[in-house]
Amino acid sequence: MNGLQAPAHNPSQHHSLRLNVRYFDGKSSQAHEAQIWVGNGLLQVKGADVAQTCQVAQVIWPERTRHGPRLAWLPGGGSIQSENFSEWDAWARTTLKSESITVSLQQSWRGTLLCMSVLVALMIGGYVWGLPWLSQQAVQHIPEKIEAQIGDVVLEQINGLMSPSKLPAKDQAAIEQEWRRVVQGHTKLQQQRGIEVRPTRLLFFQSAIIGPNALALPGGVIILTDDMVRLVRNDHQVIAGVLAHELGHVQHQHGMQMLFKAGVMGLAASLLWGDYSEVMAAVPLWLGQAHYSRKAELAADAYSVTVLRDVKVSPEVMVTFFERIKLYKQCGQAALEWLPATGSTPGPQCTLESKPDVDVEKTLWRLGIASHPADDSRIAFFRKAAMEP
């Protein structure tokens, strides 16, 4: 006999509805035909050779699937099963407590689509707003000593992209002396404002991969390439503006925030795909292919204006810098044909109307300032800052 039945002794109570099932005692594979019903919190299992009673709360009711047989596990190792999932579900809805919202949604394509949409929205929202906020809060609690050690590790990992600087020692010393003067002047005024300036360390390198560039690593390491010095004609004020921009990244800990985001994203991917081996190994490559966010770039721009004003240098120098970058992107190596020792002008003719060098973009390591978009709005920002008192 199949289907739901009301017991003869009390047909008015829907909790006495009966369902035909197969009972397994857990000791053999033999199935026993039986009926089940619920009353007073007890599950009754009765058949020709079956008589078992147990608390409903002690029964394990697995989540139902959309199709397929139904079963429940009884105390002591036995089980009840039914191939008629529609009758089992109807009996369960009438006799047992309502199933969870999660199970109900799993059975509905609309519910599944809704859950997927909500999940995607949460992931996007977490990435766009949550992760930046979390990274900003987290890096503030990292001790400077630890951040400096992380910076040393990153520097060691990217060291293969660079070679020792070929700038004359006197030029390096002059740039470093001027930069030290700028930092000291800015630091003094920042202290009066109640703001602590994070320590930095300027390093010179030559690199065909990084190109004319400057970049800030976690822990305050600022790298300046020989080609950058050549591109701006060894103009110490322009170099000060470039380094002030990188100091803004150091001050706001943008490098650490990028690494934190990379770690979180790598960990999330590892949790999904189970591979942790390449999370940290890919950090140098990730750094080289990642841009700072536009928000971070604007923050570093604003900070560079503060630094330059503190030492009486016009923010107009950054306009000069961006014009030089445009020139380099148009002319390539021709824009670098200048020797600091002789002070000669560029050899090949090079203007903004020159034919673009298609290989230039490959030489600009994306984390560096030279790869940042020199759009009209940023140039206008520095021009406006130069006119303000």
C-alpha positions in Angstrom: 0.0 0.0 0.0 1.4 3.4 -1.0 0.6 7.0 0.0 -0.5 8.8 3.1 -3.1 7.3 5.4 -4.8 8.6 8.6 -4.9 6.0 11.4 -8.3 4.5 12.2 -8.1 5.4 15.9 -7.8 9.2 15.4 -8.4 10.3 11.9 -8.9 13.9 12.9 -5.3 14.5 13.9 -3.1 15.3 10.9 0.0 14.4 12.9 -1.1 10.7 12.7 -0.8 10.6 8.9 1.0 7.4 7.9 3.5 6.8 5.2 4.6 3.5 3.7 8.3 3.0 3.8 11.0 0.4 3.7 12.8 -0.2 7.0 16.4 -1.4 7.3 17.6 -2.5 10.7 21.3 -1.6 9.9 22.4 -5.1 10.4 21.4 -6.7 7.1 20.5 -5.6 3.7 17.0 -7.0 3.9 14.2 -4.4 3.6 11.1 -4.6 5.8 7.8 -3.1 4.6 6.5 -0.7 7.3 4.5 2.4 8.0 5.6 5.5 9.9 3.7 8.2 11.7 4.3 10.8 14.3 2.5 11.5 17.6 3.4 13.2 20.8 7.0 13.8 19.6 7.5 10.2 18.8 8.2 8.5 15.5 6.4 5.1 15.2 7.7 2.5 12.8 5.4 -0.5 12.5 5.3 -3.5 10.1 4.6 -7.2 10.1 8.0 -7.8 11.7 8.9 -4.2 12.7 8.0 -2.3 15.8 10.2 0.6 16.8 9.6 3.9 18.6 12.0 6.8 18.9 12.1 10.5 19.6 11.6 12.5 16.4 14.4 14.8 17.6 16.8 11.8 17.6 16.1 11.0 13.9 18.5 12.4 11.3 16.5 13.9 8.4 19.0 14.6 5.6 18.2 17.6 3.4 16.0 16.6 0.5 17.1 16.9 -3.1 14.9 17.9 -5.9 14.6 14.3 -7.1 15.6 10.9 -5.9 14.8 8.6 -3.0 14.3 9.9 0.5 15.7 8.4 3.7 16.1 9.1 7.5 18.5 7.6 9.9 17.2 6.2 13.1 18.9 5.8 16.5 20.8 2.5 16.7 21.8 2.4 13.0 18.5 1.7 11.3 17.0 3.7 8.5 13.8 4.3 6.7 13.6 4.9 2.9 11.1 5.7 0.2 11.4 5.8 -3.5 8.2 8.0 -3.7 9.8 11.3 -3.0 6.6 13.3 -3.7 4.6 11.4 -1.1 7.5 11.5 1.4 7.8 15.3 1.0 4.0 15.8 1.4 4.1 13.7 4.6 7.1 15.6 5.9 5.4 19.0 5.2 2.3 17.9 7.1 3.9 16.0 9.9 7.3 17.5 10.6 8.5 21.0 11.2 9.1 23.2 8.2 12.3 22.8 6.4 14.9 25.5 6.4 14.9 28.4 3.9 18.2 27.2 2.6 16.7 23.8 1.6 13.7 25.5 0.0 15.8 27.8 -2.0 18.0 24.9 -3.2 15.0 23.3 -4.8 14.0 26.4 -6.7 15.8 27.6 -9.8 14.5 31.1 -9.0 15.8 30.8 -5.4 19.2 29.5 -6.7 19.5 32.3 -9.2 18.6 34.8 -6.5 21.3 33.4 -4.1 23.9 33.4 -6.9 23.0 37.0 -7.7 23.3 38.0 -4.1 26.6 36.1 -3.8 28.1 37.8 -6.9 26.9 41.2 -5.6 28.5 40.6 -2.2 31.8 39.5 -3.9 31.9 42.6 -6.1 31.0 44.8 -3.2 33.6 43.2 -1.0 36.2 43.6 -3.6 35.4 47.2 -4.6 34.6 48.6 -1.1 35.2 46.0 1.6 38.7 44.9 0.7 40.2 48.4 0.3 38.7 49.4 3.6 39.9 46.3 5.3 43.4 46.6 3.8 43.6 50.2 4.9 42.7 49.3 8.5 44.9 46.3 8.6 48.2 47.8 7.5 47.9 50.6 10.1 48.6 47.9 12.7 51.6 46.4 11.1 54.8 47.5 12.9 57.2 49.6 10.9 60.0 47.0 11.5 57.9 44.3 10.0 56.9 46.4 7.0 60.5 47.2 6.4 61.4 43.5 6.4 58.6 42.9 3.9 60.0 45.7 1.7 63.5 44.1 1.9 62.0 40.8 0.8 60.1 42.4 -2.1 63.3 44.3 -3.1 65.3 41.1 -3.1 62.6 39.3 -5.3 62.6 42.1 -7.9 66.3 42.6 -7.8 66.7 40.5 -11.0 64.8 43.2 -12.9 67.5 45.7 -12.1 71.2 46.3 -12.2 73.5 48.7 -10.3 73.2 52.4 -11.3 75.5 53.8 -13.8 74.9 57.4 -12.8 78.1 59.2 -11.7 78.5 59.1 -7.9 78.5 62.9 -7.8 75.1 63.0 -9.5 73.7 60.4 -7.1 75.0 62.3 -4.1 73.6 65.6 -5.4 70.1 64.1 -6.0 70.2 62.4 -2.6 71.3 65.6 -0.8 68.6 67.6 -2.5 66.0 64.9 -1.6 67.2 64.9 2.0 66.8 68.6 2.2 63.2 68.3 0.8 62.3 65.5 3.3 63.8 67.4 6.2 61.9 70.6 5.4 58.6 68.7 4.9 59.1 66.6 8.0 59.6 69.7 10.2 56.4 71.3 9.0 54.5 68.0 9.3 55.6 67.7 12.9 54.2 71.1 13.6 50.9 69.8 12.1 51.0 66.8 14.4 51.8 64.4 11.5 54.6 61.9 11.5 56.4 61.3 8.2 57.3 57.7 7.6 61.0 57.0 7.0 62.2 56.4 3.4 65.4 55.1 1.7 66.4 56.2 -1.8 68.1 53.7 -4.0 69.4 54.1 -7.6 69.2 51.4 -10.2 69.5 50.9 -13.9 66.8 48.8 -15.6 65.6 48.3 -19.2 62.5 46.5 -17.8 61.4 49.3 -15.4 62.5 52.0 -17.8 62.5 55.7 -16.7 60.6 55.3 -13.5 60.3 55.7 -9.8 58.5 53.4 -7.4 57.9 53.0 -3.7 58.1 49.6 -2.1 56.6 48.6 1.3 58.7 49.8 4.2 59.7 53.1 2.6 62.2 52.0 -0.1 62.0 54.4 -3.1 63.7 53.3 -6.3 64.8 55.9 -8.9 66.1 54.7 -12.2 68.9 56.2 -14.2 66.6 56.6 -17.2 64.3 58.7 -15.1 67.2 61.1 -14.2 68.1 61.2 -17.9 64.5 61.8 -19.0 64.0 64.9 -16.8 67.5 66.2 -17.7 68.8 65.7 -14.1 66.4 68.5 -13.0 66.5 68.2 -9.2 63.2 70.0 -8.7 61.4 67.7 -11.1 63.0 64.7 -9.4 61.9 66.1 -6.0 58.3 66.2 -7.3 58.5 62.6 -8.6 60.0 61.4 -5.3 57.4 63.4 -3.3 54.7 61.5 -5.2 56.3 58.3 -4.2 56.6 59.6 -0.6 52.8 60.0 -0.7 52.5 56.2 -1.5 54.8 55.5 1.4 52.9 57.7 3.8 49.6 56.2 2.9 51.1 52.7 2.8 49.7 52.0 -0.6 52.3 49.3 -1.3 51.3 47.3 1.8 47.7 47.7 1.0 48.3 46.2 -2.5 50.2 43.3 -0.9 47.4 42.8 1.6 44.8 42.7 -1.1 47.0 40.3 -3.1 47.3 38.0 -0.1 43.6 38.1 0.6 42.7 37.4 -3.1 45.4 34.7 -3.2 44.0 33.1 -0.1 40.5 33.2 -1.4 41.6 31.5 -4.6 43.5 28.9 -2.6 40.4 28.2 -0.5 38.4 27.7 -3.7 41.0 25.7 -5.7 43.2 24.3 -2.9 46.6 25.5 -4.1 48.6 27.7 -1.7 52.0 27.2 -3.3 52.0 30.2 -5.6 50.3 32.8 -3.3 53.6 34.5 -2.2 55.7 33.3 -5.1 53.6 35.4 -7.5 54.0 38.7 -5.5 56.7 40.2 -7.6 54.9 39.4 -10.8 51.6 40.7 -9.3 53.3 44.0 -8.2 54.7 44.5 -11.7 51.4 44.1 -13.4 49.2 46.0 -10.9 48.3 49.6 -11.0 47.6 51.6 -7.9 44.0 52.6 -7.8 43.1 56.0 -9.1 42.1 57.0 -5.6 45.6 56.1 -4.4 47.2 58.0 -7.3 45.2 61.1 -6.5 46.1 60.8 -2.9 49.9 60.6 -3.8 49.5 63.6 -6.1 47.9 65.7 -3.4 50.7 64.7 -1.0 53.4 65.6 -3.4 51.8 69.1 -3.7 52.1 69.5 0.1 55.7 68.3 0.1 56.7 70.7 -2.7 54.9 73.7 -1.2 56.7 73.0 2.1 60.0 73.5 0.5 59.0 76.4 -1.8 59.0 74.4 -5.0 56.2 75.0 -7.5 53.9 72.0 -8.3 54.4 73.0 -11.9 57.5 70.7 -11.9 55.0 67.8 -12.1 53.6 69.2 -15.3 57.1 69.1 -16.7 57.4 65.5 -15.5 54.2 64.4 -17.2 55.2 66.2 -20.4 58.5 64.3 -20.4 56.7 61.0 -19.9 54.5 61.8 -22.9 57.6 62.6 -24.9 59.1 59.2 -23.9 56.0 57.3 -24.9 56.1 59.0 -28.3 59.8 58.8 -29.0 61.1 56.0 -26.9 64.9 55.9 -26.3 65.3 59.0 -28.4 63.9 61.0 -25.5 66.8 59.8 -23.3 69.6 60.8 -25.5 71.2 63.2 -23.1 74.4 62.9 -21.1 74.5 64.5 -17.7 78.2 64.8 -17.9 78.1 67.1 -21.0 74.7 68.7 -20.6 74.0 68.2 -24.3 70.5 68.2 -25.7 68.9 65.1 -27.2 70.5 63.9 -30.3 67.6 62.6 -32.4 64.8 65.0 -33.1 61.9 64.1 -30.7 58.6 65.9 -30.4 55.1 65.0 -29.2 54.2 64.6 -32.9 56.8 61.9 -33.4 55.8 58.4 -34.4 54.9 56.4 -31.3 57.3 53.6 -30.3 55.2 50.5 -29.9 57.7 48.9 -27.6 57.8 51.7 -25.1 54.8 50.4 -23.0 56.6 47.1 -22.5 59.5 48.9 -20.8 57.3 50.7 -18.2 56.9 48.5 -15.2 53.3 49.2 -14.3 53.7 49.9 -10.6 56.1 52.8 -11.3 55.0 56.4 -11.7 56.0 56.5 -15.4 53.2 54.1 -16.2 50.6 56.1 -14.5 48.0 57.8 -16.8 49.2 61.3 -17.5 45.7 62.4 -18.3 44.6 66.0 -18.7 42.9 66.1 -15.3 46.1 65.3 -13.4 48.1 67.8 -15.4 45.3 70.4 -14.7 45.5 69.5 -11.0 49.1 70.4 -10.8 48.7 73.5 -12.9 45.9 74.7 -10.6 48.0 73.8 -7.5 50.9 75.9 -8.9 48.7 79.0 -9.2 47.2 78.7 -5.7 49.0 80.5 -2.9 
